[in-house]
Amino acid sequence: MTKNEKHERLVREREEITARVARFKATQERFAREREQYATVTWAKAGKNERAE
């Protein structure tokens, strides 16, 4: 393997790692949004039930 081929392989690997990290971060942000939405809805329902009693 030539020096240029090694360099190209390393560049591709870094790009792949960067893409994986970006996907992971996006997934974590989506989970955080979903948790926040679930909590908001749950607290709203709890408040409605409390007032109805």
C-alpha distance matrix in Angstrom:
0.0 3.8 6.7 8.2 6.1 6.6 10.0 10.8 10.2 12.4 14.8 15.2 15.9 18.4 20.0 20.4 21.9 24.1 25.4 26.1 28.0 29.9 30.9 32.0 34.0 35.7 36.6 38.1 40.1 41.4 42.5 44.2 46.0 47.1 48.4 50.3 51.8 52.8 54.4 56.3 57.6 58.5 60.4 62.2 63.3 64.5 66.5 68.1 69.1 70.6 72.7 73.9 75.4
3.8 0.0 3.8 5.4 5.2 6.3 8.6 9.9 10.6 12.4 14.3 15.4 16.6 18.5 20.0 21.1 22.6 24.3 25.8 27.0 28.6 30.3 31.7 32.9 34.6 36.2 37.5 39.0 40.6 42.1 43.5 45.0 46.7 48.0 49.4 51.1 52.6 53.8 55.4 57.1 58.5 59.6 61.3 63.0 64.3 65.5 67.4 69.1 70.2 71.6 73.6 75.0 76.5
6.7 3.8 0.0 3.8 5.5 5.2 6.2 8.7 9.9 10.6 12.4 14.4 15.4 16.6 18.5 20.0 21.1 22.5 24.4 25.8 26.9 28.6 30.4 31.5 32.8 34.7 36.2 37.4 38.9 40.7 42.0 43.3 45.1 46.6 47.9 49.4 51.0 52.4 53.8 55.4 57.1 58.2 59.7 61.4 62.9 64.0 65.7 67.6 68.8 70.0 72.0 73.5 75.1
8.2 5.4 3.8 0.0 3.8 5.4 5.0 6.2 8.6 9.8 10.5 12.3 14.2 15.3 16.5 18.4 19.9 21.0 22.6 24.3 25.7 26.9 28.7 30.2 31.5 32.9 34.7 36.1 37.4 39.0 40.7 42.0 43.4 45.0 46.5 47.9 49.4 50.9 52.5 53.9 55.5 56.8 58.4 59.9 61.4 62.7 64.3 66.0 67.4 68.7 70.6 72.0 73.7
6.1 5.2 5.5 3.8 0.0 3.8 5.4 5.1 6.1 8.6 9.8 10.5 12.2 14.2 15.3 16.4 18.3 19.8 21.0 22.5 24.3 25.7 27.0 28.5 30.1 31.5 32.9 34.5 36.1 37.4 38.9 40.6 42.1 43.4 44.9 46.6 47.9 49.2 50.9 52.5 53.9 55.1 56.9 58.4 59.7 61.1 62.9 64.5 65.7 67.1 69.1 70.4 72.1
6.6 6.3 5.2 5.4 3.8 0.0 3.8 5.5 5.1 6.2 8.6 9.9 10.5 12.3 14.2 15.3 16.4 18.2 19.9 21.0 22.4 24.2 25.7 26.8 28.4 30.2 31.5 32.7 34.5 36.1 37.3 38.8 40.6 41.9 43.2 44.9 46.5 47.7 49.2 50.9 52.4 53.5 55.1 56.9 58.2 59.4 61.2 62.9 64.1 65.4 67.5 68.8 70.4
10.0 8.6 6.2 5.0 5.4 3.8 0.0 3.8 5.4 5.1 6.2 8.7 9.9 10.6 12.3 14.3 15.3 16.4 18.4 20.0 21.0 22.5 24.4 25.7 26.8 28.6 30.3 31.5 32.9 34.6 36.1 37.4 39.0 40.6 42.0 43.4 45.0 46.5 47.8 49.4 51.1 52.3 53.8 55.4 57.0 58.1 59.7 61.6 62.9 64.1 66.0 67.5 69.2
10.8 9.9 8.7 6.2 5.1 5.5 3.8 0.0 3.8 5.4 5.0 6.2 8.6 9.9 10.6 12.3 14.2 15.2 16.5 18.4 20.0 21.0 22.6 24.3 25.7 27.0 28.6 30.3 31.5 33.0 34.7 36.2 37.5 39.0 40.6 42.1 43.4 44.9 46.6 48.0 49.5 50.8 52.5 54.0 55.4 56.8 58.5 60.1 61.4 62.8 64.7 66.0 67.8
10.2 10.6 9.9 8.6 6.1 5.1 5.4 3.8 0.0 3.8 5.4 5.1 6.2 8.6 9.9 10.5 12.3 14.1 15.3 16.4 18.3 19.9 21.1 22.4 24.2 25.7 26.9 28.5 30.2 31.5 32.9 34.6 36.2 37.4 38.9 40.6 42.0 43.2 44.9 46.6 47.9 49.1 50.9 52.5 53.8 55.1 56.9 58.5 59.7 61.1 63.1 64.4 66.0
12.4 12.4 10.6 9.8 8.6 6.2 5.1 5.4 3.8 0.0 3.8 5.4 5.0 6.1 8.5 9.8 10.4 12.1 14.1 15.2 16.3 18.2 19.9 20.9 22.3 24.2 25.6 26.7 28.4 30.1 31.4 32.7 34.5 36.0 37.2 38.8 40.5 41.8 43.2 44.8 46.5 47.5 49.1 50.8 52.3 53.4 55.1 57.0 58.2 59.4 61.4 62.9 64.4
14.8 14.3 12.4 10.5 9.8 8.6 6.2 5.0 5.4 3.8 0.0 3.8 5.5 5.2 6.2 8.6 9.9 10.5 12.3 14.3 15.3 16.5 18.4 19.9 21.0 22.5 24.4 25.7 26.9 28.6 30.3 31.5 33.0 34.7 36.1 37.5 39.0 40.6 42.0 43.4 45.1 46.4 47.9 49.4 51.0 52.3 53.9 55.6 57.0 58.3 60.1 61.6 63.3
15.2 15.4 14.4 12.3 10.5 9.9 8.7 6.2 5.1 5.4 3.8 0.0 3.8 5.5 5.0 6.1 8.6 9.8 10.5 12.3 14.2 15.2 16.5 18.3 19.9 21.0 22.5 24.3 25.7 26.9 28.6 30.2 31.6 32.9 34.6 36.2 37.4 38.8 40.6 42.0 43.4 44.7 46.5 48.0 49.3 50.8 52.5 54.0 55.3 56.8 58.7 59.9 61.7
15.9 16.6 15.4 14.2 12.2 10.5 9.9 8.6 6.2 5.0 5.5 3.8 0.0 3.8 5.4 5.0 6.1 8.5 9.8 10.5 12.2 14.1 15.3 16.4 18.2 19.9 21.0 22.4 24.2 25.7 26.9 28.5 30.3 31.5 32.8 34.6 36.1 37.2 38.8 40.6 42.0 43.1 44.8 46.5 47.8 49.0 50.8 52.5 53.7 55.0 57.1 58.4 60.0
18.4 18.5 16.6 15.3 14.2 12.3 10.6 9.9 8.6 6.1 5.2 5.5 3.8 0.0 3.8 5.4 5.1 6.0 8.5 9.8 10.5 12.2 14.2 15.2 16.3 18.2 19.9 20.9 22.4 24.2 25.6 26.8 28.5 30.1 31.4 32.8 34.5 35.9 37.3 38.8 40.6 41.7 43.2 44.9 46.4 47.6 49.2 51.0 52.3 53.5 55.5 57.0 58.6
20.0 20.0 18.5 16.5 15.3 14.2 12.3 10.6 9.9 8.5 6.2 5.0 5.4 3.8 0.0 3.8 5.5 5.0 6.2 8.6 9.9 10.5 12.3 14.2 15.3 16.5 18.4 19.9 21.0 22.5 24.4 25.7 27.0 28.6 30.3 31.6 32.9 34.5 36.1 37.5 39.0 40.4 42.0 43.4 45.0 46.4 47.9 49.6 51.0 52.4 54.2 55.6 57.4
20.4 21.1 20.0 18.4 16.4 15.3 14.3 12.3 10.5 9.8 8.6 6.1 5.0 5.4 3.8 0.0 3.8 5.4 5.1 6.2 8.6 9.8 10.6 12.2 14.2 15.3 16.5 18.3 19.9 21.1 22.6 24.3 25.8 26.9 28.6 30.3 31.6 32.8 34.6 36.2 37.5 38.7 40.6 42.1 43.3 44.7 46.5 48.1 49.3 50.8 52.7 54.0 55.7
21.9 22.6 21.1 19.9 18.3 16.4 15.3 14.2 12.3 10.4 9.9 8.6 6.1 5.1 5.5 3.8 0.0 3.8 5.4 5.0 6.1 8.5 9.8 10.4 12.1 14.1 15.2 16.4 18.2 19.9 21.0 22.4 24.3 25.6 26.8 28.5 30.2 31.3 32.8 34.5 36.1 37.1 38.8 40.5 41.9 43.0 44.8 46.6 47.7 49.0 51.1 52.5 54.0
24.1 24.3 22.5 21.0 19.8 18.2 16.4 15.2 14.1 12.1 10.5 9.8 8.5 6.0 5.0 5.4 3.8 0.0 3.8 5.5 5.2 6.2 8.7 9.9 10.5 12.3 14.2 15.3 16.4 18.3 20.0 21.0 22.6 24.3 25.7 27.0 28.6 30.2 31.6 32.9 34.7 36.0 37.4 39.0 40.6 41.8 43.4 45.2 46.6 47.8 49.6 51.2 52.9
25.4 25.8 24.4 22.6 21.0 19.9 18.4 16.5 15.3 14.1 12.3 10.5 9.8 8.5 6.2 5.1 5.4 3.8 0.0 3.8 5.5 5.1 6.2 8.6 9.9 10.5 12.3 14.2 15.3 16.5 18.4 20.0 21.1 22.5 24.3 25.8 27.0 28.5 30.3 31.6 33.0 34.4 36.1 37.5 38.9 40.4 42.1 43.6 45.0 46.5 48.2 49.5 51.4
26.1 27.0 25.8 24.3 22.5 21.0 20.0 18.4 16.4 15.2 14.3 12.3 10.5 9.8 8.6 6.2 5.0 5.5 3.8 0.0 3.8 5.4 5.1 6.1 8.6 9.8 10.5 12.3 14.2 15.3 16.5 18.3 20.0 21.0 22.5 24.4 25.7 26.8 28.5 30.2 31.6 32.6 34.5 36.1 37.3 38.6 40.5 42.1 43.3 44.7 46.7 48.0 49.6
28.0 28.6 26.9 25.7 24.3 22.4 21.0 20.0 18.3 16.3 15.3 14.2 12.2 10.5 9.9 8.6 6.1 5.2 5.5 3.8 0.0 3.8 5.5 5.0 6.1 8.5 9.8 10.5 12.2 14.1 15.2 16.4 18.3 19.9 20.9 22.5 24.3 25.6 26.8 28.5 30.2 31.3 32.8 34.5 36.0 37.1 38.8 40.7 41.9 43.1 45.1 46.6 48.2
29.9 30.3 28.6 26.9 25.7 24.2 22.5 21.0 19.9 18.2 16.5 15.2 14.1 12.2 10.5 9.8 8.5 6.2 5.1 5.4 3.8 0.0 3.8 5.4 5.1 6.1 8.6 9.9 10.5 12.3 14.3 15.3 16.5 18.3 20.0 21.1 22.5 24.3 25.7 27.0 28.6 30.1 31.6 33.0 34.6 36.0 37.5 39.1 40.7 41.9 43.7 45.2 47.0
30.9 31.7 30.4 28.7 27.0 25.7 24.4 22.6 21.1 19.9 18.4 16.5 15.3 14.2 12.3 10.6 9.8 8.7 6.2 5.1 5.5 3.8 0.0 3.8 5.4 5.1 6.1 8.6 9.9 10.5 12.3 14.2 15.3 16.4 18.3 20.0 21.0 22.4 24.3 25.7 26.9 28.3 30.2 31.5 32.8 34.4 36.1 37.5 38.9 40.4 42.3 43.5 45.3
32.0 32.9 31.5 30.2 28.5 26.8 25.7 24.3 22.4 20.9 19.9 18.3 16.4 15.2 14.2 12.2 10.4 9.9 8.6 6.1 5.0 5.4 3.8 0.0 3.8 5.5 5.1 6.2 8.6 9.9 10.6 12.3 14.3 15.3 16.5 18.4 20.0 20.9 22.5 24.3 25.8 26.7 28.5 30.2 31.5 32.6 34.5 36.2 37.3 38.7 40.8 42.1 43.6
34.0 34.6 32.8 31.5 30.1 28.4 26.8 25.7 24.2 22.3 21.0 19.9 18.2 16.3 15.3 14.2 12.1 10.5 9.9 8.6 6.1 5.1 5.4 3.8 0.0 3.8 5.4 5.1 6.1 8.6 9.9 10.5 12.4 14.2 15.3 16.5 18.4 19.9 21.0 22.5 24.4 25.6 26.9 28.6 30.3 31.4 32.9 34.8 36.2 37.3 39.2 40.8 42.4
35.7 36.2 34.7 32.9 31.5 30.2 28.6 27.0 25.7 24.2 22.5 21.0 19.9 18.2 16.5 15.3 14.1 12.3 10.5 9.8 8.5 6.1 5.1 5.5 3.8 0.0 3.8 5.5 5.1 6.2 8.7 9.8 10.6 12.3 14.2 15.3 16.5 18.3 20.0 21.1 22.6 24.2 25.7 27.0 28.6 30.1 31.6 33.1 34.7 36.1 37.8 39.1 41.1
36.6 37.5 36.2 34.7 32.9 31.5 30.3 28.6 26.9 25.6 24.4 22.5 21.0 19.9 18.4 16.5 15.2 14.2 12.3 10.5 9.8 8.6 6.1 5.1 5.4 3.8 0.0 3.8 5.4 5.1 6.2 8.6 9.9 10.5 12.3 14.2 15.3 16.3 18.3 19.9 21.0 22.2 24.2 25.7 26.8 28.3 30.1 31.6 32.8 34.4 36.3 37.5 39.2
38.1 39.0 37.4 36.1 34.5 32.7 31.5 30.3 28.5 26.7 25.7 24.3 22.4 20.9 19.9 18.3 16.4 15.3 14.2 12.3 10.5 9.9 8.6 6.2 5.1 5.5 3.8 0.0 3.8 5.4 5.1 6.2 8.7 9.8 10.5 12.3 14.2 15.2 16.4 18.3 20.0 20.8 22.4 24.3 25.7 26.7 28.5 30.3 31.5 32.6 34.7 36.2 37.7
40.1 40.6 38.9 37.4 36.1 34.5 32.9 31.5 30.2 28.4 26.9 25.7 24.2 22.4 21.0 19.9 18.2 16.4 15.3 14.2 12.2 10.5 9.9 8.6 6.1 5.1 5.4 3.8 0.0 3.8 5.4 5.0 6.3 8.6 9.9 10.6 12.3 14.2 15.3 16.5 18.4 19.8 21.1 22.6 24.4 25.6 27.0 28.8 30.4 31.5 33.2 34.8 36.6
41.4 42.1 40.7 39.0 37.4 36.1 34.6 33.0 31.5 30.1 28.6 26.9 25.7 24.2 22.5 21.1 19.9 18.3 16.5 15.3 14.1 12.3 10.5 9.9 8.6 6.2 5.1 5.4 3.8 0.0 3.8 5.4 5.1 6.2 8.6 9.9 10.5 12.2 14.2 15.3 16.5 18.1 19.9 21.1 22.5 24.1 25.7 27.1 28.6 30.1 31.8 33.1 35.0
42.5 43.5 42.0 40.7 38.9 37.3 36.1 34.7 32.9 31.4 30.3 28.6 26.9 25.6 24.4 22.6 21.0 20.0 18.4 16.5 15.2 14.3 12.3 10.6 9.9 8.7 6.2 5.1 5.4 3.8 0.0 3.8 5.5 5.0 6.1 8.5 9.8 10.4 12.2 14.1 15.3 16.2 18.1 19.8 20.9 22.2 24.1 25.7 26.8 28.2 30.3 31.5 33.1
44.2 45.0 43.3 42.0 40.6 38.8 37.4 36.2 34.6 32.7 31.5 30.2 28.5 26.8 25.7 24.3 22.4 21.0 20.0 18.3 16.4 15.3 14.2 12.3 10.5 9.8 8.6 6.2 5.0 5.4 3.8 0.0 3.8 5.5 5.1 6.2 8.6 9.8 10.5 12.2 14.3 15.2 16.4 18.3 19.9 20.9 22.4 24.4 25.7 26.8 28.7 30.3 31.9
46.0 46.7 45.1 43.4 42.1 40.6 39.0 37.5 36.2 34.5 33.0 31.6 30.3 28.5 27.0 25.8 24.3 22.6 21.1 20.0 18.3 16.5 15.3 14.3 12.4 10.6 9.9 8.7 6.3 5.1 5.5 3.8 0.0 3.8 5.5 5.1 6.1 8.6 9.9 10.5 12.3 14.1 15.3 16.5 18.3 19.8 21.1 22.7 24.4 25.7 27.2 28.7 30.7
47.1 48.0 46.6 45.0 43.4 41.9 40.6 39.0 37.4 36.0 34.7 32.9 31.5 30.1 28.6 26.9 25.6 24.3 22.5 21.0 19.9 18.3 16.4 15.3 14.2 12.3 10.5 9.8 8.6 6.2 5.0 5.5 3.8 0.0 3.8 5.4 5.1 6.1 8.5 9.8 10.5 12.0 14.1 15.3 16.4 18.1 19.9 21.1 22.5 24.2 25.9 27.0 28.9
48.4 49.4 47.9 46.5 44.9 43.2 42.0 40.6 38.9 37.2 36.1 34.6 32.8 31.4 30.3 28.6 26.8 25.7 24.3 22.5 20.9 20.0 18.3 16.5 15.3 14.2 12.3 10.5 9.9 8.6 6.1 5.1 5.5 3.8 0.0 3.8 5.5 5.1 6.1 8.5 9.9 10.3 12.1 14.1 15.3 16.2 18.1 19.9 21.0 22.2 24.4 25.7 27.2
50.3 51.1 49.4 47.9 46.6 44.9 43.4 42.1 40.6 38.8 37.5 36.2 34.6 32.8 31.6 30.3 28.5 27.0 25.8 24.4 22.5 21.1 20.0 18.4 16.5 15.3 14.2 12.3 10.6 9.9 8.5 6.2 5.1 5.4 3.8 0.0 3.8 5.5 5.1 6.1 8.6 9.8 10.5 12.2 14.2 15.2 16.4 18.4 20.0 20.9 22.7 24.4 26.2
51.8 52.6 51.0 49.4 47.9 46.5 45.0 43.4 42.0 40.5 39.0 37.4 36.1 34.5 32.9 31.6 30.2 28.6 27.0 25.7 24.3 22.5 21.0 20.0 18.4 16.5 15.3 14.2 12.3 10.5 9.8 8.6 6.1 5.1 5.5 3.8 0.0 3.8 5.5 5.1 6.2 8.5 9.9 10.6 12.3 14.2 15.3 16.6 18.5 20.0 21.4 22.7 24.9
52.8 53.8 52.4 50.9 49.2 47.7 46.5 44.9 43.2 41.8 40.6 38.8 37.2 35.9 34.5 32.8 31.3 30.2 28.5 26.8 25.6 24.3 22.4 20.9 19.9 18.3 16.3 15.2 14.2 12.2 10.4 9.8 8.6 6.1 5.1 5.5 3.8 0.0 3.8 5.5 5.2 6.0 8.5 9.8 10.5 12.1 14.1 15.4 16.5 18.2 20.1 21.2 22.9
54.4 55.4 53.8 52.5 50.9 49.2 47.8 46.6 44.9 43.2 42.0 40.6 38.8 37.3 36.1 34.6 32.8 31.6 30.3 28.5 26.8 25.7 24.3 22.5 21.0 20.0 18.3 16.4 15.3 14.2 12.2 10.5 9.9 8.5 6.1 5.1 5.5 3.8 0.0 3.8 5.5 5.0 6.0 8.4 9.8 10.3 12.1 14.2 15.3 16.2 18.4 19.9 21.4
56.3 57.1 55.4 53.9 52.5 50.9 49.4 48.0 46.6 44.8 43.4 42.0 40.6 38.8 37.5 36.2 34.5 32.9 31.6 30.2 28.5 27.0 25.7 24.3 22.5 21.1 19.9 18.3 16.5 15.3 14.1 12.2 10.5 9.8 8.5 6.1 5.1 5.5 3.8 0.0 3.8 5.5 5.3 6.1 8.7 9.9 10.6 12.4 14.4 15.4 16.7 18.5 20.5
57.6 58.5 57.1 55.5 53.9 52.4 51.1 49.5 47.9 46.5 45.1 43.4 42.0 40.6 39.0 37.5 36.1 34.7 33.0 31.6 30.2 28.6 26.9 25.8 24.4 22.6 21.0 20.0 18.4 16.5 15.3 14.3 12.3 10.5 9.9 8.6 6.2 5.2 5.5 3.8 0.0 3.8 5.5 5.0 6.2 8.6 9.8 10.6 12.4 14.2 15.6 16.6 18.8
58.5 59.6 58.2 56.8 55.1 53.5 52.3 50.8 49.1 47.5 46.4 44.7 43.1 41.7 40.4 38.7 37.1 36.0 34.4 32.6 31.3 30.1 28.3 26.7 25.6 24.2 22.2 20.8 19.8 18.1 16.2 15.2 14.1 12.0 10.3 9.8 8.5 6.0 5.0 5.5 3.8 0.0 3.8 5.4 5.1 6.1 8.6 9.9 10.6 12.3 14.4 15.4 17.0
60.4 61.3 59.7 58.4 56.9 55.1 53.8 52.5 50.9 49.1 47.9 46.5 44.8 43.2 42.0 40.6 38.8 37.4 36.1 34.5 32.8 31.6 30.2 28.5 26.9 25.7 24.2 22.4 21.1 19.9 18.1 16.4 15.3 14.1 12.1 10.5 9.9 8.5 6.0 5.3 5.5 3.8 0.0 3.8 5.4 5.0 6.1 8.7 9.9 10.4 12.4 14.3 15.7
62.2 63.0 61.4 59.9 58.4 56.9 55.4 54.0 52.5 50.8 49.4 48.0 46.5 44.9 43.4 42.1 40.5 39.0 37.5 36.1 34.5 33.0 31.5 30.2 28.6 27.0 25.7 24.3 22.6 21.1 19.8 18.3 16.5 15.3 14.1 12.2 10.6 9.8 8.4 6.1 5.0 5.4 3.8 0.0 3.8 5.4 5.1 6.3 8.8 9.9 10.8 12.5 14.8
63.3 64.3 62.9 61.4 59.7 58.2 57.0 55.4 53.8 52.3 51.0 49.3 47.8 46.4 45.0 43.3 41.9 40.6 38.9 37.3 36.0 34.6 32.8 31.5 30.3 28.6 26.8 25.7 24.4 22.5 20.9 19.9 18.3 16.4 15.3 14.2 12.3 10.5 9.8 8.7 6.2 5.1 5.4 3.8 0.0 3.8 5.4 5.1 6.3 8.6 10.1 10.6 12.7
64.5 65.5 64.0 62.7 61.1 59.4 58.1 56.8 55.1 53.4 52.3 50.8 49.0 47.6 46.4 44.7 43.0 41.8 40.4 38.6 37.1 36.0 34.4 32.6 31.4 30.1 28.3 26.7 25.6 24.1 22.2 20.9 19.8 18.1 16.2 15.2 14.2 12.1 10.3 9.9 8.6 6.1 5.0 5.4 3.8 0.0 3.8 5.5 5.2 6.2 8.8 10.0 11.1
66.5 67.4 65.7 64.3 62.9 61.2 59.7 58.5 56.9 55.1 53.9 52.5 50.8 49.2 47.9 46.5 44.8 43.4 42.1 40.5 38.8 37.5 36.1 34.5 32.9 31.6 30.1 28.5 27.0 25.7 24.1 22.4 21.1 19.9 18.1 16.4 15.3 14.1 12.1 10.6 9.8 8.6 6.1 5.1 5.4 3.8 0.0 3.8 5.5 5.1 6.3 8.7 10.3
68.1 69.1 67.6 66.0 64.5 62.9 61.6 60.1 58.5 57.0 55.6 54.0 52.5 51.0 49.6 48.1 46.6 45.2 43.6 42.1 40.7 39.1 37.5 36.2 34.8 33.1 31.6 30.3 28.8 27.1 25.7 24.4 22.7 21.1 19.9 18.4 16.6 15.4 14.2 12.4 10.6 9.9 8.7 6.3 5.1 5.5 3.8 0.0 3.8 5.5 5.3 6.2 8.9
69.1 70.2 68.8 67.4 65.7 64.1 62.9 61.4 59.7 58.2 57.0 55.3 53.7 52.3 51.0 49.3 47.7 46.6 45.0 43.3 41.9 40.7 38.9 37.3 36.2 34.7 32.8 31.5 30.4 28.6 26.8 25.7 24.4 22.5 21.0 20.0 18.5 16.5 15.3 14.4 12.4 10.6 9.9 8.8 6.3 5.2 5.5 3.8 0.0 3.8 5.5 5.1 6.5
70.6 71.6 70.0 68.7 67.1 65.4 64.1 62.8 61.1 59.4 58.3 56.8 55.0 53.5 52.4 50.8 49.0 47.8 46.5 44.7 43.1 41.9 40.4 38.7 37.3 36.1 34.4 32.6 31.5 30.1 28.2 26.8 25.7 24.2 22.2 20.9 20.0 18.2 16.2 15.4 14.2 12.3 10.4 9.9 8.6 6.2 5.1 5.5 3.8 0.0 3.8 5.5 5.6
72.7 73.6 72.0 70.6 69.1 67.5 66.0 64.7 63.1 61.4 60.1 58.7 57.1 55.5 54.2 52.7 51.1 49.6 48.2 46.7 45.1 43.7 42.3 40.8 39.2 37.8 36.3 34.7 33.2 31.8 30.3 28.7 27.2 25.9 24.4 22.7 21.4 20.1 18.4 16.7 15.6 14.4 12.4 10.8 10.1 8.8 6.3 5.3 5.5 3.8 0.0 3.8 5.5
73.9 75.0 73.5 72.0 70.4 68.8 67.5 66.0 64.4 62.9 61.6 59.9 58.4 57.0 55.6 54.0 52.5 51.2 49.5 48.0 46.6 45.2 43.5 42.1 40.8 39.1 37.5 36.2 34.8 33.1 31.5 30.3 28.7 27.0 25.7 24.4 22.7 21.2 19.9 18.5 16.6 15.4 14.3 12.5 10.6 10.0 8.7 6.2 5.1 5.5 3.8 0.0 3.8
75.4 76.5 75.1 73.7 72.1 70.4 69.2 67.8 66.0 64.4 63.3 61.7 60.0 58.6 57.4 55.7 54.0 52.9 51.4 49.6 48.2 47.0 45.3 43.6 42.4 41.1 39.2 37.7 36.6 35.0 33.1 31.9 30.7 28.9 27.2 26.2 24.9 22.9 21.4 20.5 18.8 17.0 15.7 14.8 12.7 11.1 10.3 8.9 6.5 5.6 5.5 3.8 0.0
